[in-house]
Amino acid sequence: MNEILEKAKTNMILKEQNLSEFACKAEKGQWLKPDIEDIRPIFFRDIDRIIHSSGYARYIDKTQVYSFIQNDHITRRVLHVQLVSKIARTIGRSLKLNEDLIEAIALGHDIGHTPFGHKGESLLNNICEKENIGYFYHNAQSVRILQDIENLNISVQTLDGILAHNGEILKTKYEYNPNKTINDFEEDLYKTFHEKSYSKKIIPMTLEACVVRLADIVAYIGRDIEDAITLNVVRREELPEFPVKVLGDNNSKIVDTLIKDIIINSFDKPYLEFSEEVFKALMELKDWNFEKIYNSEKANVNYDKIENVMKELYRYYLNRLNEVNYEEELSKEYITSSERTLYSFVNKMMKRDNSQDVRRIVIDYIAGQTDKFFLNESTLYLE
């Protein structure tokens, strides 16, 4: 590498000199396999690889809360991850943590989400349990997509942060384990696929991962309320009194209050936490959201139909793959683009590791679909 590029590389990491003692610096970053020399620090390179991945592109048509709603101003998955990234970097910069690592985790954390959001995730998990092929959780699937399906060389710190995120669980204190190893991460990943609810037990290896986990909650709690108000699911006047008093009655105020509270209570500490009052208000608001928003009719419209279609589509793909030699089918000139996409995906996965269970590969294939692609497939193949 010539002298100018060496200077450029140095400039890329100069900002890390002033990071907190609890930050994960680039020099601590580890890949699971060797990589080429580059001027970009390891976590900066993770960001680039994630945003150029196919999984990231598919965020554009994946549900956040509301499916089958024609409204361009309702949050989709692509906007949610950007909001998480921005909120997490605001907290991270204030606490002098590594913003590159934070951004990489944030942008990749939901890449394993299914079509139709958490409803789709639950349905795929039901299929996995019934088929006795483990469990389906989108955090582990995000790692699988980046590491195994797209075969990207992403740092273990980023993958660990993605695996450890769980925005559905609130805790009074968020701690990390700086002694966590690559083997520990791989064990966590395996157990998440094979032990029910294991992901709730995972402790990340960096404080940056804790920031993203909290930012996930901050990003969706108020934004989902705004979407619900837009769709006339709830009215602002209905918001619970105590959370409104403490956090505010709109997304801007809620985000501002939560971010500041995290910073005030976590500054120069090896953990993150809320104040007691804010935590209590957030818990109450979260429970209210579940009752009034996530369990509402509009948030669950066509759920029964999607459940049946997902089961039928899974069975159709599996039967089709058992009936044909997909490698031979790919050599034919006249097969549909849909068939070619399926056979190419399975062929790629089996060439990488022919010991894989084809049932799990079909789960991977459905999980990677956008809402629109899923509905198109059901129209093509199911009566």
N, C-alpha and C positions, 0 to 999 in steps of 0.2 A: 504494500500500500504506500503510495507516494506521500511526500511530506505534507502537502496541503490537506489530503484526506485524513492524515493522522491528526492534524490540528482540528479538523472538522469533527472527528470522533471525540477528541478531548472536549470540544465545546458542547457536544451533545450530553456529556455527563457532568459538566461543571456545576449545574444546578443541584446536584446531589450532595455537594459538600456541606450544604446547610440543612440537610434533612435531620429529623429527630433521631435520637438514639434508638427509637422503637421502629423506625422505618426500615423497609426492606430495599436496600440499594441494589443497583444492577449487578454489582460484583458478586452478590449472593445468589443471583439467578442461576437456575440449572435447567438444561434441556434433558429430555429423556434419551436423546440420540445426538450425535455430533452435528454441528452446523457450520456453514461457511463463514468466513470473516466478513464483517460489515461495519460501517461507521455507526449504525444505529445500536443503541443499547438494547439488551435482550427484551425488556418489556415493551419498548417502543416498537420493536419488530413484531412482537405478539399482536399489537394493535393492528398493524398493517395487514398481517396474515388473516386476522379475524374479519376485518371489514372487506377484504377481497374474497372471502370464502363464499361458496354457494349458499351455505346455511344462513349467512348474514343477509344475503339478497332476499331470501324467502321471508324474512321478518315483515316485508312490505304488505303481505296479504295473510297475516296470522292474527287471530282474534286476541284482544286483551280481555274484555269482559263480555261485550255484546257481539253476537254473530247475527247475520241476516238483517242487519240494520243499515239502511242506505243513508249514511250521514258522513260526509267527508271530514267533519270536525270531531268525530269520536276517536278516542285513543286506540291506535293499533299497536301491535307489539314493537314495531320499528321505532315509534315515538317513545314508548315506555323505556326502552333500553337507553335511548339518548338522554331522557330525563334522569334516569338512574346515574348515568355517567356524569352529567353536569352537577347533580347534587353531591355525588360522592367526591368529585374533584374539588368542590367548594369546601367540603369538610376536610378532605385530605390536605389541601393547601394550607388551611388554617392550622392544622395539627402538624404541619411539616412532614407529611408522609409522601410516599412515592406516587405521584399522579399518573405516571406511565402505567404502573402496575394496576392502579385503581381503574384507569380507563379500559385497559385490556380485559380485566375481570368483568366490568360493567357491560361492555359491549358484547361479550360472549356469554353472559350468564343465562340467557333465555334461548339460546340458539337451538336447544333440544326440545323446545315447546312444540306440541302437536298442533294440528288444525283444531280450531274451536277451543283454544285455551285450556283451562284447568278441567273443563268438562271432557275434552278429548283425551287429556292425560289420564283421567280417572277411567275412562272406557278402555284405553289401551292397557292400563294396569290390570283391569278385570280380565281381559283376554289373556295376558301373560300368566296370571294366577290360575286361570282355568286350564291353560295349556301346560302348566307346570314348567314354565321357562323363566322363573324368577319374577321380578317386579319391574314396573316402569315408573321412573321418576325423572322429570325433565332436567334436573340438575346433573344427574349422572349421564343422561342422554346427550346433554350439551358437550360433556367431555368426550363421549363416544364419537360424536359427529366430528369434532375437531381432530381428535387423535387417531381414530380408527377408520372412520368413513371417508373423511377428506384427507387423511394422512398428513396433517400439518404438524410441523415441529413447533409446538407451543411450550413455553416454560412450565415447569411443574408448579411454580408459585401461582401462575395464572390459572392453570387447570384446577389446582387445589381450591383457589378462591371461588371458581365457578361451581365446583362440587359442593363446597361448604355453604353456599348461599341458600337461604330459606326464608323468603320474605313473608311466609305465612305464620312464622313463629316469632313472638315477642319475648325478649328476655330483659331482666333488669340490668344485666352486665354482659358485655360481649368481650370475651377474652380469646387470645390466640396462643398457640404452642410453638415457640421459636425453635424448639428441638425436634419438631416433626420432620421425618425423613421422606425420601422418595418412596421407600418401602411402605411407610405408614400411609402415604397418600394412596398407593396402589391397593393396599388392604382396604382402605375406606371405600375406594371405588368398587372393588369386588363385592364388598358387603352391602353396598347400596343397591346393587343389582340382585342380591341373593338373600338379604334379610329385610323383612318388612319394617318400614319406618326407621331403618338404620340412619338415614340422612339427617334425622333430628339430633343424632348424637355427635355429629362431626364437629370437631374443633379445627379451624384453619391454622395454617402455619404462619400467616402474616396478619398484622393489624390492618393492612390495606383491605384484606378480604372481609374483615369485620365491618369496615366502613361501607363497602358495597352492600353487605347484607342489611345494614340499617338503611342505607339510601334507597334500597328496593322498597321498603315500607313507606318511607317519606315520599317517594315518587308516586306511589299508587293511591295512598289513602285519601288524599284530597282531590286528586285528579279524577278518581272514580266517582266521587260525589258530584263534581262538575258535569261529568258525562251523564250521570243519572238525572240531574236537574234538567239538562238539555233535552233529554228524552222523556221528561215528565214522569219519571219513575218515583222521584221524591221531590219535595219542595224545600227550599233553603230554611223556611220557618220550622220545618219538622226536625232539624238537626238537634241532637240531645244537648241539654242546657250546659252541663258541666264541661264537656269537651269544647263547646263553643266559647265558653268563658275563658278557658285556659289556652286553647290553640287558635281560636278564630273561627269564622264561619265561611271562609272560602279557601280555595287551594293556595293562593298566594300567601295568606296569613299563616295557614297551617304549615306550609313548607318552611317559611321564615322562622316560625317559632321552634319547630323541631330541629332545624339545623343549628340555630343559635344555642339551644339547650344542650345538644350533643357536644358542641365545641366547648361551652362553659364547663360542663361536667367531665370532660375527657382530656382537657388540655394538659400536656406533659405527663400523661398517665399511660401505662402499658395496657390499657383496656378502654372500652367505650361504654358510656352509660347515660341514661336520661336522669333528670331530677325525678323525685318521687311523684310530685304532682303531675308533671307532664306525662310520665309513664302511665299513671292511672287514667288520665284523660285519653291518651292514645289507645289504651286497651279498651276503654268504653266505646270510643269511636269505631274501632276495628270491629267490635262485636255488633255495633249498630249497622255498619256497612254490610256485614254478612246477612243480617236479618232482613234489612230493607232493600239492599241492592243486589248482592250476589245470589240470594235466594228468590229474587223477584221473578215474575213471569217473563218479562222482557229479556232478562239475562239467561233464561233457560228455555227460550222459545225453540221448538223443534228438537229438544233434547232426546226425546224418545225415538224420533225418526233417525237422528244421528247415531244413536246407540245401535239400532238395528242395522243401519247401513254400514257402520264400521265393522260389525261382526261379519256381515255378509261379504264385504269387500276383502277382509282378511282371509275368509274361507275361499273366496274366488281366486285370489292370488296364489294361495297355497296349493289348491287343486290344480290350477293351471301349470304351476311349476313342477308338480308331480306327474303331469300328463305329457309334458314336452321336454325335449332336450334344448335348454335355452341357448346353449352355444351354437347348436345347429340352426335354431330359429334366427339367431342374429346374422347368420350368413345368407339368409334368404332376402331377396330383393323386395318382396311384397309382404311386409308385415306393418301393422299400424304403428304410428309414432308412439302411442301409449304402450304397446307391447315392447317396442324397442327400448323404451325408457326403463321398464321393469326388468327385462332380461339383461340389459347392460348393467344395471345396478347390482343385480344378484351375481352376475358373472364377475364383476369387479371385486365384490366382497369375498366370493369363494376363491378367487385366484390369490387373494391376499392371505386367506386362511381357510382351506377347504374342510377344516374340522368344525366350522361354525354350523349351528343349527339353523336350517333354512327358515324355521318359524320365527326365530329372532330377527333374521334379516328382513322378513316381511314386516315385522313390527317396525324396524328401522325405516323401511320404505314408506309406510303409512305416516309415521311420526314426522318425517321430513316434508310431507306434503303441505301446501298452503290450503286455506279453506276452499278457494276456487278450484284448485287442481283436484282436491278430494271430491267435490261435488260433480266435476266433469267426469271423473272416473266412475262414480256411481251411476251416472247417466249412461255411460258407454256399456257398462257390464251388468248392471242389475236392473231387473224389471220393477 
